Amino acid sequence: MNCSELKEDQRLSCEGCGFELKVVNACGDDSCSTKACCNGDIKCCGEPMKLK
């Protein structure tokens, strides 16, 4: 799951340690003109985080 696929208020969770991230503002494909957005899986404990 990468940034452009996430929607506002979704949560990502790490199955390894329980760490969670909440999407406050969705990025979408069109707003990444600076190339600063993530372009791969968001990882924690060496594994991709999953939607909660």
C-alpha positions as CSV (number, residue, x, y, z in Angstrom):
1,M,0.0,0.0,0.0
2,N,1.5,3.3,-1.0
3,C,0.6,6.9,-0.3
4,S,-1.5,7.5,-3.5
5,E,-3.8,4.6,-2.6
6,L,-4.7,5.8,0.9
7,K,-7.8,7.8,1.6
8,E,-8.6,10.2,4.4
9,D,-9.3,8.6,7.8
10,Q,-7.9,5.2,6.9
11,R,-5.4,3.6,9.3
12,L,-2.4,1.5,8.6
13,S,-1.2,-1.0,11.3
14,C,2.0,-2.9,11.8
15,E,1.2,-6.6,12.7
16,G,4.7,-6.9,14.4
17,C,4.6,-4.1,17.0
18,G,1.1,-2.6,16.8
19,F,2.3,0.9,15.5
20,E,-0.5,2.7,13.7
21,L,-0.7,5.6,11.1
22,K,-3.8,7.6,10.4
23,V,-4.3,9.4,7.1
24,V,-5.2,13.0,7.9
25,N,-4.9,14.4,4.3
26,A,-5.0,12.1,1.3
27,C,-2.3,12.7,-1.4
28,G,-3.7,11.2,-4.6
29,D,-1.8,10.7,-7.8
30,D,-2.0,14.4,-9.0
31,S,-0.6,16.1,-5.9
32,C,2.9,14.3,-6.1
33,S,4.5,16.7,-8.5
34,T,7.5,17.2,-6.2
35,K,8.3,13.5,-6.3
36,A,8.5,13.6,-2.5
37,C,5.6,11.2,-2.0
38,C,6.3,7.5,-1.2
39,N,6.2,5.2,-4.2
40,G,6.3,1.8,-2.5
41,D,4.9,-0.1,0.5
42,I,4.9,1.7,3.8
43,K,6.9,-0.7,6.0
44,C,7.4,-1.2,9.8
45,C,9.3,-4.0,11.4
46,G,10.5,-5.0,7.9
47,E,7.0,-5.8,6.6
48,P,4.4,-3.8,4.7
49,M,1.8,-2.2,6.9
50,K,-1.8,-3.2,6.4
51,L,-5.1,-1.4,6.5
52,K,-6.8,-1.7,9.8
